[in-house]
Amino acid sequence: MRKFKYLTVLDFTSGKVCVYSLSSWKRLEMAESARYFNDAIEDFINRHHCVKDCEWMVHDKKPELWGKDLSYE
């Protein structure tokens, strides 16, 4: 599976965009299939947001544009 470095979450409830680093996520390294990868991501999102009220994507490059309300963790 392709190695992604970042998770970006668009939270419609709070109106915020949050970016998380995936570099230390051991669970993602163990995810052998796309289904388990998606489950691991959505479990994480549900701990910090409500996944049903969010859109998310994983990507390799750090976002270049930052606004004052963009949360990077």
C-alpha positions in Angstrom: 0.0 0.0 0.0 1.2 3.5 -0.8 2.7 5.5 2.1 0.7 8.6 2.8 2.1 11.3 5.1 -0.9 13.5 5.9 -4.6 13.3 6.7 -6.7 16.4 5.9 -10.2 16.5 7.5 -12.8 19.1 6.5 -15.2 19.2 9.5 -18.5 20.7 8.5 -19.8 20.9 12.1 -17.0 23.1 13.3 -16.2 24.7 10.0 -12.5 23.9 10.4 -9.9 22.1 8.2 -7.5 20.0 10.2 -4.3 18.4 9.0 -2.7 15.4 10.9 0.7 13.8 10.3 0.5 10.1 9.7 4.2 9.4 10.2 3.8 7.8 13.7 0.6 5.8 13.1 1.6 2.1 13.6 -1.9 0.9 12.8 -1.7 2.3 9.3 1.5 0.4 8.7 -0.3 -2.8 9.6 -3.2 -2.1 7.3 -2.7 -4.4 4.4 -5.8 -3.5 2.4 -7.6 -0.4 1.5 -10.6 -1.4 3.7 -8.5 -1.7 6.8 -6.7 1.5 6.0 -10.0 3.4 5.7 -11.3 1.8 8.9 -8.2 3.0 10.8 -8.5 6.5 9.4 -12.2 6.7 10.2 -11.6 5.4 13.7 -9.1 8.2 14.3 -11.5 10.8 12.8 -14.3 9.6 15.1 -12.1 10.2 18.1 -11.6 13.9 17.2 -14.6 14.7 14.9 -17.8 13.1 13.8 -16.9 11.2 10.7 -20.4 11.4 9.2 -20.0 15.2 9.2 -16.6 15.3 7.6 -14.8 14.8 4.3 -11.3 13.6 4.4 -8.3 12.7 2.2 -4.8 11.4 2.7 -1.9 12.8 0.7 1.9 12.8 0.5 2.7 16.5 0.4 2.3 19.0 3.2 -0.2 21.6 2.3 1.4 24.9 1.2 -1.4 27.3 2.0 -2.3 27.9 5.6 -5.1 30.1 6.9 -5.4 31.4 10.4 -8.1 28.8 11.3 -6.3 25.8 9.8 -5.3 23.3 12.5 -2.2 21.3 11.9 -1.5 18.5 14.4 
